[in-house]
């Protein structure tokens, strides 16, 4: 799977582009989405898609990327705390490659370690529970992934 890593954009390529970035927290059931403003100052959650399957999810996210005018996408890359990757990371790369091809935009893979933990803590602090929690955690995770990338792009 090593050759797939070369398909994705790096931070320098993304920095050179101007315009909105779409962030994706890819999941088997729900895929969270967030988008930046054109100035790349703020990440805003825009919801999630729940169409099922990698191909259909990539098609729907590509449609949203085009509709929203995203010039590139950031897909969360799940890594273990020691930096190693498992089967889930391979699946996210497969999704990212499909998204890039369908939307004709570059995709950067962004380390998503601890984003779900941060999102869970925030939801605990705001006392968000039950069904409402399920419906926002993936969106919030995508928002955190994107804000982390936007902060990196500034520095």
Phi and psi in degrees as GROMACS dihedral restraints (atoms count N, CA, C in turn):
[ dihedral_restraints ]
;  ai    aj    ak    al  type     phi  dphi    fc
    3     4     5     6     1   -57.5    20    10
    4     5     6     7     1   -36.9    20    10
    6     7     8     9     1   -64.9    20    10
    7     8     9    10     1   -28.5    20    10
    9    10    11    12     1   -64.1    20    10
   10    11    12    13     1   -29.6    20    10
   12    13    14    15     1   -61.4    20    10
   13    14    15    16     1   -29.3    20    10
   15    16    17    18     1   -73.6    20    10
   16    17    18    19     1   -15.9    20    10
   18    19    20    21     1   -72.3    20    10
   19    20    21    22     1   -22.2    20    10
   21    22    23    24     1   -92.3    20    10
   22    23    24    25     1   151.9    20    10
   24    25    26    27     1   -70.6    20    10
   25    26    27    28     1   157.0    20    10
   27    28    29    30     1  -108.7    20    10
   28    29    30    31     1   176.4    20    10
   30    31    32    33     1   -61.1    20    10
   31    32    33    34     1   -35.7    20    10
   33    34    35    36     1   -64.4    20    10
   34    35    36    37     1   -41.4    20    10
   36    37    38    39     1   -64.7    20    10
   37    38    39    40     1   -41.8    20    10
   39    40    41    42     1   -67.4    20    10
   40    41    42    43     1   -39.8    20    10
   42    43    44    45     1   -61.9    20    10
   43    44    45    46     1   -34.7    20    10
   45    46    47    48     1   -71.6    20    10
   46    47    48    49     1   -22.5    20    10
   48    49    50    51     1   -79.3    20    10
   49    50    51    52     1   154.7    20    10
   51    52    53    54     1  -120.3    20    10
   52    53    54    55     1   134.2    20    10
   54    55    56    57     1   128.7    20    10
   55    56    57    58     1  -172.3    20    10
   57    58    59    60     1   -72.2    20    10
   58    59    60    61     1   147.5    20    10
   60    61    62    63     1  -116.7    20    10
   61    62    63    64     1   131.7    20    10
   63    64    65    66     1   -98.3    20    10
   64    65    66    67     1   129.5    20    10
   66    67    68    69     1  -107.9    20    10
   67    68    69    70     1   145.2    20    10
   69    70    71    72     1  -132.4    20    10
   70    71    72    73     1   126.7    20    10
   72    73    74    75     1  -105.8    20    10
   73    74    75    76     1    90.2    20    10
   75    76    77    78     1   -70.7    20    10
   76    77    78    79     1   131.8    20    10
   78    79    80    81     1  -139.8    20    10
   79    80    81    82     1   158.8    20    10
   81    82    83    84     1   -67.4    20    10
   82    83    84    85     1   -32.6    20    10
   84    85    86    87     1  -101.1    20    10
   85    86    87    88     1   -57.0    20    10
   87    88    89    90     1  -121.7    20    10
   88    89    90    91     1   143.2    20    10
   90    91    92    93     1  -121.0    20    10
   91    92    93    94     1   113.5    20    10
   93    94    95    96     1   -78.7    20    10
   94    95    96    97     1   146.6    20    10
   96    97    98    99     1  -131.7    20    10
   97    98    99   100     1   144.2    20    10
   99   100   101   102     1  -144.9    20    10
  100   101   102   103     1   154.2    20    10
  102   103   104   105     1  -137.0    20    10
  103   104   105   106     1   148.2    20    10
  105   106   107   108     1   -90.3    20    10
  106   107   108   109     1   163.3    20    10
  108   109   110   111     1   -75.8    20    10
  109   110   111   112     1   167.9    20    10
  111   112   113   114     1   -61.8    20    10
  112   113   114   115     1   -29.1    20    10
  114   115   116   117     1   -82.2    20    10
  115   116   117   118     1    -6.0    20    10
  117   118   119   120     1    62.3    20    10
  118   119   120   121     1    35.7    20    10
  120   121   122   123     1   -91.0    20    10
  121   122   123   124     1   -39.4    20    10
  123   124   125   126     1  -131.0    20    10
  124   125   126   127     1   137.5    20    10
  126   127   128   129     1   -96.3    20    10
  127   128   129   130     1   133.0    20    10
  129   130   131   132     1  -127.9    20    10
  130   131   132   133     1   128.5    20    10
  132   133   134   135     1   -67.6    20    10
  133   134   135   136     1   137.5    20    10
  135   136   137   138     1  -121.4    20    10
  136   137   138   139     1    12.9    20    10
  138   139   140   141     1   110.0    20    10
  139   140   141   142     1  -158.8    20    10
  141   142   143   144     1  -143.2    20    10
  142   143   144   145     1   162.3    20    10
  144   145   146   147     1  -115.0    20    10
  145   146   147   148     1   148.2    20    10
  147   148   149   150     1  -142.4    20    10
  148   149   150   151     1    69.0    20    10
  150   151   152   153     1  -103.6    20    10
  151   152   153   154     1   -20.9    20    10
  153   154   155   156     1    86.4    20    10
  154   155   156   157     1   132.8    20    10
  156   157   158   159     1    83.9    20    10
  157   158   159   160     1   146.1    20    10
  159   160   161   162     1   -62.9    20    10
  160   161   162   163     1   -48.2    20    10
  162   163   164   165     1   -63.3    20    10
  163   164   165   166     1   -47.4    20    10
  165   166   167   168     1   -66.8    20    10
  166   167   168   169     1   -37.3    20    10
  168   169   170   171     1   -65.7    20    10
  169   170   171   172     1   -42.6    20    10
  171   172   173   174     1   -61.9    20    10
  172   173   174   175     1   -40.7    20    10
  174   175   176   177     1   -62.0    20    10
  175   176   177   178     1   -45.5    20    10
  177   178   179   180     1   -67.5    20    10
  178   179   180   181     1   -42.0    20    10
  180   181   182   183     1   -67.4    20    10
  181   182   183   184     1   -37.3    20    10
  183   184   185   186     1   -62.7    20    10
  184   185   186   187     1   -41.9    20    10
  186   187   188   189     1   -59.9    20    10
  187   188   189   190     1   -44.1    20    10
  189   190   191   192     1   -66.4    20    10
  190   191   192   193     1   -40.9    20    10
  192   193   194   195     1   -59.4    20    10
  193   194   195   196     1   -44.9    20    10
  195   196   197   198     1   -66.8    20    10
  196   197   198   199     1   -46.6    20    10
  198   199   200   201     1   -59.9    20    10
  199   200   201   202     1   -38.2    20    10
  201   202   203   204     1   -86.5    20    10
  202   203   204   205     1    -6.0    20    10
  204   205   206   207     1    75.3    20    10
  205   206   207   208     1    31.1    20    10
  207   208   209   210     1   -70.9    20    10
  208   209   210   211     1   134.9    20    10
  210   211   212   213     1   -92.2    20    10
  211   212   213   214     1   -13.4    20    10
  213   214   215   216     1  -162.4    20    10
  214   215   216   217     1   170.8    20    10
  216   217   218   219     1  -132.6    20    10
  217   218   219   220     1   150.7    20    10
  219   220   221   222     1  -118.9    20    10
  220   221   222   223     1   121.8    20    10
  222   223   224   225     1  -111.4    20    10
  223   224   225   226     1   129.5    20    10
  225   226   227   228     1   -64.0    20    10
  226   227   228   229     1   133.9    20    10
  228   229   230   231     1  -111.7    20    10
  229   230   231   232     1   109.1    20    10
  231   232   233   234     1   -73.2    20    10
  232   233   234   235     1   124.0    20    10
  234   235   236   237     1  -125.3    20    10
  235   236   237   238     1   152.4    20    10
  237   238   239   240     1   -73.8    20    10
  238   239   240   241     1   163.1    20    10
  240   241   242   243     1   -59.6    20    10
  241   242   243   244     1   -26.8    20    10
  243   244   245   246     1   -85.9    20    10
  244   245   246   247     1     4.9    20    10
  246   247   248   249     1    91.6    20    10
  247   248   249   250     1    -8.9    20    10
  249   250   251   252     1   -74.7    20    10
  250   251   252   253     1   163.8    20    10
  252   253   254   255     1  -123.8    20    10
  253   254   255   256     1   152.0    20    10
  255   256   257   258     1  -121.3    20    10
  256   257   258   259     1  -161.9    20    10
  258   259   260   261     1   -62.0    20    10
  259   260   261   262     1   -32.7    20    10
  261   262   263   264     1   -62.7    20    10
  262   263   264   265     1   -38.7    20    10
  264   265   266   267     1   -63.7    20    10
  265   266   267   268     1   -40.6    20    10
  267   268   269   270     1   -61.3    20    10
  268   269   270   271     1   -41.1    20    10
  270   271   272   273     1   -65.6    20    10
  271   272   273   274     1   -39.7    20    10
  273   274   275   276     1   -66.1    20    10
  274   275   276   277     1   -37.3    20    10
  276   277   278   279     1   -65.6    20    10
  277   278   279   280     1   -40.5    20    10
  279   280   281   282     1   -61.4    20    10
  280   281   282   283     1   -44.0    20    10
  282   283   284   285     1   -61.5    20    10
  283   284   285   286     1   -46.2    20    10
  285   286   287   288     1   -61.3    20    10
  286   287   288   289     1   -39.9    20    10
  288   289   290   291     1   -64.3    20    10
  289   290   291   292     1   -42.0    20    10
  291   292   293   294     1   -64.4    20    10
  292   293   294   295     1   -44.2    20    10
  294   295   296   297     1   -60.8    20    10
  295   296   297   298     1   -45.5    20    10
  297   298   299   300     1   -59.7    20    10
  298   299   300   301     1   -43.8    20    10
  300   301   302   303     1   -67.6    20    10
  301   302   303   304     1   -43.5    20    10
  303   304   305   306     1   -70.6    20    10
  304   305   306   307     1   -38.3    20    10
  306   307   308   309     1   -94.4    20    10
  307   308   309   310     1    -8.7    20    10
  309   310   311   312     1    55.2    20    10
  310   311   312   313     1    44.7    20    10
  312   313   314   315     1  -132.2    20    10
  313   314   315   316     1   152.1    20    10
  315   316   317   318     1   -69.1    20    10
  316   317   318   319     1   150.5    20    10
  318   319   320   321     1  -127.0    20    10
  319   320   321   322     1   135.3    20    10
  321   322   323   324     1  -110.9    20    10
  322   323   324   325     1   138.6    20    10
  324   325   326   327     1   -90.8    20    10
  325   326   327   328     1   129.3    20    10
  327   328   329   330     1  -120.3    20    10
  328   329   330   331     1   126.9    20    10
  330   331   332   333     1   -55.5    20    10
  331   332   333   334     1   122.9    20    10
  333   334   335   336     1  -109.8    20    10
  334   335   336   337     1    17.8    20    10
  336   337   338   339     1   -53.9    20    10
  337   338   339   340     1   133.4    20    10
  339   340   341   342     1    73.5    20    10
  340   341   342   343     1    -1.1    20    10
  342   343   344   345     1   -64.1    20    10
  343   344   345   346     1   -40.1    20    10
  345   346   347   348     1   -68.0    20    10
  346   347   348   349     1   -35.1    20    10
  348   349   350   351     1   -63.9    20    10
  349   350   351   352     1   -46.2    20    10
  351   352   353   354     1   -62.5    20    10
  352   353   354   355     1   -44.3    20    10
  354   355   356   357     1   -61.5    20    10
  355   356   357   358     1   -43.7    20    10
  357   358   359   360     1   -61.9    20    10
  358   359   360   361     1   -42.4    20    10
  360   361   362   363     1   -62.0    20    10
  361   362   363   364     1   -44.0    20    10
  363   364   365   366     1   -60.9    20    10
  364   365   366   367     1   -44.6    20    10
  366   367   368   369     1   -66.7    20    10
  367   368   369   370     1   -33.4    20    10
  369   370   371   372     1   -65.2    20    10
  370   371   372   373     1   -43.4    20    10
  372   373   374   375     1   -65.1    20    10
  373   374   375   376     1   -30.2    20    10
  375   376   377   378     1   -95.9    20    10
  376   377   378   379     1     8.4    20    10
  378   379   380   381     1    54.4    20    10
  379   380   381   382     1    42.1    20    10
  381   382   383   384     1   -91.6    20    10
  382   383   384   385     1   119.0    20    10
  384   385   386   387     1  -129.5    20    10
  385   386   387   388     1   168.9    20    10
  387   388   389   390     1    61.7    20    10
  388   389   390   391     1  -139.3    20    10
  390   391   392   393     1   -61.9    20    10
  391   392   393   394     1   -38.4    20    10
  393   394   395   396     1   -60.9    20    10
  394   395   396   397     1   -39.5    20    10
  396   397   398   399     1   -62.2    20    10
  397   398   399   400     1   -46.3    20    10
  399   400   401   402     1   -57.9    20    10
  400   401   402   403     1   -37.4    20    10
  402   403   404   405     1   -77.3    20    10
  403   404   405   406     1   -14.3    20    10
  405   406   407   408     1  -116.0    20    10
  406   407   408   409     1   -16.8    20    10
  408   409   410   411     1   -64.7    20    10
  409   410   411   412     1   -37.8    20    10
  411   412   413   414     1   -70.6    20    10
  412   413   414   415     1   -38.2    20    10
  414   415   416   417     1   -64.6    20    10
  415   416   417   418     1   -44.6    20    10
  417   418   419   420     1   -63.7    20    10
  418   419   420   421     1   -39.4    20    10
  420   421   422   423     1   -62.1    20    10
  421   422   423   424     1   -42.6    20    10
  423   424   425   426     1   -62.9    20    10
  424   425   426   427     1   -39.5    20    10
  426   427   428   429     1   -63.1    20    10
  427   428   429   430     1   -40.3    20    10
  429   430   431   432     1   -68.6    20    10
  430   431   432   433     1   -42.9    20    10
  432   433   434   435     1   -56.0    20    10
  433   434   435   436     1   -47.6    20    10
  435   436   437   438     1   -66.8    20    10
  436   437   438   439     1   -44.7    20    10
  438   439   440   441     1   -63.2    20    10
  439   440   441   442     1   -37.5    20    10
  441   442   443   444     1   -60.8    20    10
  442   443   444   445     1   -42.8    20    10
  444   445   446   447     1   -65.7    20    10
  445   446   447   448     1   -44.7    20    10
  447   448   449   450     1   -59.4    20    10
  448   449   450   451     1   -40.2    20    10
  450   451   452   453     1   -64.4    20    10
  451   452   453   454     1   -40.0    20    10
  453   454   455   456     1   -64.6    20    10
  454   455   456   457     1   -38.4    20    10
  456   457   458   459     1   -66.4    20    10
  457   458   459   460     1   -29.3    20    10
  459   460   461   462     1   -73.3    20    10
  460   461   462   463     1   -29.5    20    10
